Amino acid sequence: MGAYLYLAPALLVIGIFVLFPAVDLFFLSLCKASIIGRTRFIGFGNFVDLIASRDFLSSLKATAIFMVSVVLAQTFIALVVAILSESESRAMGLARTVFFIPVVLPFVVTSYLWKFLYNPEFGLIGSILSWLGAPRQGFLADPSQALPSLIVSCIWKSWAFFMMIFLAGLKEIPRELYECAYLEGASSRQRVRYVTLPLLKRTILFVVVVTTMDSVAKVFTPVLVMTDGGPRSATDLLVYYIWRTAFRLGDIGYASAVSVFMFAFVLAVSLVQLRVGREWDA
């Protein structure tokens, strides 16, 4: 009985702030609901409208492109830099500190920073390209460049966090294995291929799963600050699409249905990744 008394506060918090909102969200996804007005049960009508919506499909496509690009590029960069900067020298320690600075900065700050850098008139990136003789680029104002520009800024913000996770994984690999591989004549590249990567499988899987969830659910701020979903809905990612539908258009029921779909989408992708990861680790 005493154990349940200790668990009661945590269970109460989870019930109020996690379980109840989740159940209420699913109920609202089955209703015609707005900020002002009555709530009317319509079954799976919102999901039918969702599947038939061009705006939703465009948002889903942009989210999928963003997710795949961020997961692949961010994981690769973090892993490579972690392997190259594993040394305990003071120079490497200073470099890792510098790399980690964007992680601790608020997303609002880094979003405004990159919005300034991408400015086609006086932004630093455009000025450097013009100085090198390249034509002026639209970046966030160009529908074909807005999403890649957003991807670059989000990778810059977060990759060092996952580099630290890889560094922690590298510290768990016994040094004796590298020494044995060296004595057997293995080159640096071979030691990475046959020692480092196999023993980092679970860490890589963890990073991929977490990056997948972050790339879908935690990109609201940069979209709002840098592009507002534009131009021409090129960066209207799912999490921003949900907010816009709920609080600008006032359609709470439809936005709830999109939220339920996003949860199912992330869950399905994560389960596939875990299944592939288990087979890879076997």
C-alpha positions as CSV (number, residue, x, y, z in Angstrom):
1,M,0.0,0.0,0.0
2,G,2.9,2.3,0.8
3,A,4.3,2.0,-2.7
4,Y,1.0,3.1,-4.2
5,L,1.0,6.2,-2.0
6,Y,4.5,7.1,-3.3
7,L,3.3,6.5,-6.9
8,A,0.1,8.4,-6.5
9,P,1.4,11.9,-7.2
10,A,3.3,10.8,-10.4
11,L,0.2,8.8,-11.6
12,L,-2.0,11.8,-10.9
13,V,0.2,14.2,-12.9
14,I,0.5,11.7,-15.8
15,G,-3.3,11.2,-15.7
16,I,-4.1,14.9,-15.8
17,F,-1.4,16.1,-18.2
18,V,-0.9,13.1,-20.5
19,L,-3.7,10.5,-20.4
20,F,-6.7,12.9,-20.2
21,P,-5.5,15.2,-23.0
22,A,-4.8,12.2,-25.2
23,V,-8.3,10.8,-24.7
24,D,-9.8,14.2,-25.1
25,L,-7.8,14.7,-28.3
26,F,-9.0,11.4,-29.8
27,F,-12.6,12.3,-28.9
28,L,-12.3,15.8,-30.5
29,S,-10.9,14.1,-33.7
30,L,-14.3,12.4,-34.0
31,C,-16.3,15.6,-33.6
32,K,-17.1,18.8,-35.5
33,A,-15.6,21.2,-33.1
34,S,-14.5,24.8,-33.2
35,I,-13.1,27.4,-30.8
36,I,-16.5,29.1,-30.7
37,G,-19.6,26.9,-31.1
38,R,-21.0,23.5,-30.2
39,T,-19.2,20.2,-30.5
40,R,-21.0,17.7,-32.6
41,F,-20.0,14.0,-33.0
42,I,-19.4,13.0,-36.7
43,G,-17.5,9.8,-36.4
44,F,-14.6,9.4,-38.8
45,G,-15.7,12.4,-41.0
46,N,-12.6,14.4,-40.1
47,F,-10.3,11.6,-41.2
48,V,-12.2,11.2,-44.5
49,D,-11.8,14.9,-45.2
50,L,-8.1,14.7,-44.1
51,I,-7.3,12.0,-46.7
52,A,-9.0,13.9,-49.4
53,S,-7.4,17.3,-48.6
54,R,-4.7,18.5,-51.0
55,D,-3.3,20.8,-48.3
56,F,-2.9,17.9,-45.9
57,L,-1.2,15.7,-48.5
58,S,1.1,18.6,-49.4
59,S,2.0,19.0,-45.7
60,L,2.5,15.3,-45.3
61,K,4.9,15.2,-48.2
62,A,6.9,18.2,-46.9
63,T,7.1,16.6,-43.5
64,A,8.3,13.3,-44.9
65,I,11.0,15.1,-47.0
66,F,12.0,17.1,-43.9
67,M,12.1,14.0,-41.7
68,V,14.2,11.8,-44.0
69,S,16.6,14.6,-44.8
70,V,17.2,15.6,-41.2
71,V,17.4,12.0,-39.9
72,L,20.0,10.9,-42.5
73,A,22.1,14.1,-42.6
74,Q,22.0,14.8,-38.9
75,T,22.8,11.3,-37.8
76,F,25.7,11.1,-40.3
77,I,27.2,14.4,-39.4
78,A,26.9,13.7,-35.6
79,L,28.5,10.3,-36.0
80,V,31.4,11.4,-38.2
81,V,32.2,14.4,-36.0
82,A,32.0,12.3,-32.9
83,I,34.5,9.7,-34.3
84,L,36.8,12.5,-35.4
85,S,36.7,14.4,-32.2
86,E,36.9,11.5,-29.7
87,S,40.3,12.7,-28.5
88,E,40.5,14.1,-25.0
89,S,42.9,16.9,-26.0
90,R,42.1,20.4,-24.9
91,A,41.6,21.5,-28.5
92,M,39.0,18.8,-29.2
93,G,37.3,19.7,-25.9
94,L,37.1,23.3,-26.9
95,A,35.8,22.3,-30.4
96,R,33.0,20.2,-28.9
97,T,32.0,23.1,-26.6
98,V,31.8,25.4,-29.7
99,F,29.8,22.8,-31.6
100,F,27.4,22.5,-28.6
101,I,26.6,26.2,-28.4
102,P,23.6,26.1,-30.9
103,V,22.0,23.3,-28.9
104,V,21.7,25.5,-25.7
105,L,20.4,28.5,-27.6
106,P,16.6,28.9,-27.7
107,F,15.0,27.8,-31.0
108,V,13.5,31.3,-31.4
109,V,16.9,32.9,-31.3
110,T,18.5,30.5,-33.8
111,S,15.4,30.8,-36.1
112,Y,15.7,34.6,-36.2
113,L,19.5,34.3,-36.7
114,W,19.0,32.0,-39.7
115,K,16.2,34.2,-41.0
116,F,18.6,37.1,-41.0
117,L,21.4,35.0,-42.6
118,Y,19.0,33.9,-45.4
119,N,17.7,37.4,-46.1
120,P,18.1,37.8,-49.9
121,E,18.9,41.5,-49.7
122,F,21.4,41.9,-46.9
123,G,21.9,38.4,-45.4
124,L,25.4,37.1,-44.8
125,I,25.0,33.9,-46.9
126,G,23.7,35.8,-49.9
127,S,26.4,38.4,-49.6
128,I,29.1,35.7,-49.6
129,L,27.6,34.0,-52.6
130,S,27.4,37.3,-54.5
131,W,31.0,38.0,-53.6
132,L,31.9,34.6,-55.1
133,G,30.1,35.5,-58.3
134,A,27.0,33.3,-57.7
135,P,23.6,34.7,-58.7
136,R,21.4,36.0,-55.8
137,Q,19.3,33.3,-54.2
138,G,15.8,33.5,-52.7
139,F,16.3,31.1,-49.9
140,L,13.3,31.3,-47.6
141,A,11.4,33.4,-50.2
142,D,11.9,30.8,-53.0
143,P,9.4,27.8,-52.9
144,S,12.1,25.5,-54.2
145,Q,14.7,26.6,-51.7
146,A,12.7,27.3,-48.5
147,L,12.4,23.7,-47.3
148,P,16.1,22.8,-47.9
149,S,17.0,26.1,-46.1
150,L,14.8,25.2,-43.2
151,I,16.4,21.7,-43.0
152,V,19.9,23.2,-42.9
153,S,19.1,25.5,-40.1
154,C,17.4,22.8,-38.0
155,I,20.4,20.4,-38.5
156,W,22.8,23.1,-37.4
157,K,20.7,23.7,-34.3
158,S,20.6,20.0,-33.1
159,W,23.3,17.8,-34.5
160,A,25.8,18.5,-31.7
161,F,23.4,17.1,-29.1
162,F,23.5,13.7,-30.9
163,M,27.2,14.0,-31.3
164,M,27.5,14.0,-27.5
165,I,25.3,10.8,-27.4
166,F,27.7,9.2,-29.9
167,L,30.7,10.3,-27.9
168,A,29.1,8.6,-24.8
169,G,28.6,5.4,-26.9
170,L,32.2,5.6,-28.1
171,K,33.5,5.8,-24.5
172,E,31.8,2.4,-23.8
173,I,33.8,0.6,-26.4
174,P,36.8,-1.2,-24.8
175,R,40.1,0.3,-25.9
176,E,41.5,-3.3,-26.0
177,L,39.5,-4.0,-29.2
178,Y,41.1,-1.1,-31.0
179,E,44.5,-2.3,-29.8
180,C,43.9,-5.8,-31.0
181,A,42.7,-4.6,-34.4
182,Y,45.8,-2.3,-34.7
183,L,48.1,-5.2,-33.9
184,E,46.3,-7.3,-36.6
185,G,47.1,-4.6,-39.1
186,A,43.7,-3.0,-39.4
187,S,43.8,0.6,-40.8
188,S,41.9,3.4,-39.2
189,R,39.1,3.0,-41.7
190,Q,38.9,-0.7,-41.0
191,R,38.8,-0.2,-37.2
192,V,35.9,2.2,-37.7
193,R,34.1,-0.3,-40.0
194,Y,34.7,-3.5,-38.0
195,V,34.9,-2.3,-34.4
196,T,33.3,1.1,-34.0
197,L,30.1,0.8,-36.1
198,P,29.1,-2.7,-35.0
199,L,29.4,-1.7,-31.3
200,L,27.5,1.5,-31.9
201,K,24.4,-0.1,-33.5
202,R,22.1,0.5,-30.5
203,T,23.3,4.0,-30.1
204,I,22.7,4.7,-33.8
205,L,19.2,3.2,-33.5
206,F,18.5,5.4,-30.5
207,V,19.6,8.5,-32.3
208,V,17.6,7.7,-35.4
209,V,14.4,7.1,-33.5
210,V,14.7,10.2,-31.4
211,T,15.7,12.3,-34.4
212,T,12.6,11.0,-36.3
213,M,10.3,12.1,-33.5
214,D,12.0,15.5,-33.1
215,S,11.9,16.2,-36.9
216,V,8.2,15.7,-37.0
217,A,6.9,17.1,-33.7
218,K,9.4,19.8,-32.7
219,V,9.8,22.0,-35.7
220,F,6.9,24.4,-35.0
221,T,9.1,27.4,-33.9
222,P,11.5,27.6,-36.9
223,V,8.6,27.3,-39.3
224,L,6.6,30.0,-37.6
225,V,9.5,32.4,-37.2
226,M,11.3,31.8,-40.6
227,T,8.6,31.1,-43.1
228,D,5.1,31.1,-41.6
229,G,4.5,27.9,-43.6
230,G,5.3,29.6,-47.0
231,P,6.1,30.4,-49.6
232,R,3.2,28.7,-51.3
233,S,2.9,26.2,-48.4
234,A,6.4,24.8,-49.2
235,T,7.3,24.6,-45.5
236,D,3.8,23.9,-44.1
237,L,4.9,20.9,-42.0
238,L,2.3,18.8,-40.1
239,V,2.9,20.4,-36.7
240,Y,2.5,23.9,-38.1
241,Y,-0.5,22.7,-40.2
242,I,-2.2,21.5,-37.0
243,W,-1.6,24.8,-35.3
244,R,-2.8,26.9,-38.3
245,T,-5.9,24.8,-38.7
246,A,-6.8,24.9,-35.0
247,F,-6.0,28.5,-34.0
248,R,-6.2,30.5,-37.2
249,L,-9.0,28.6,-39.0
250,G,-10.7,27.6,-35.7
251,D,-11.4,24.0,-36.8
252,I,-10.4,22.1,-33.6
253,G,-12.0,18.8,-34.7
254,Y,-10.1,18.6,-37.9
255,A,-6.8,19.7,-36.3
256,S,-7.3,17.0,-33.7
257,A,-7.7,14.4,-36.4
258,V,-4.4,15.6,-38.0
259,S,-2.8,15.3,-34.6
260,V,-4.0,11.7,-34.2
261,F,-2.7,10.9,-37.7
262,M,0.7,12.5,-36.9
263,F,1.0,10.4,-33.7
264,A,0.1,7.3,-35.7
265,F,2.6,8.2,-38.4
266,V,5.5,8.8,-36.0
267,L,4.6,5.6,-34.1
268,A,4.5,3.5,-37.3
269,V,7.9,4.9,-38.5
270,S,9.5,4.4,-35.1
271,L,8.2,0.8,-34.9
272,V,9.6,0.0,-38.3
273,Q,12.9,1.5,-37.3
274,L,13.0,-0.6,-34.1
275,R,12.2,-3.7,-36.1
276,V,14.9,-3.0,-38.7
277,G,17.3,-2.2,-35.8
278,R,16.6,-5.5,-34.0
279,E,17.3,-7.4,-37.2
280,W,20.4,-5.3,-37.9
281,D,21.6,-6.0,-34.3
282,A,21.0,-9.7,-34.5
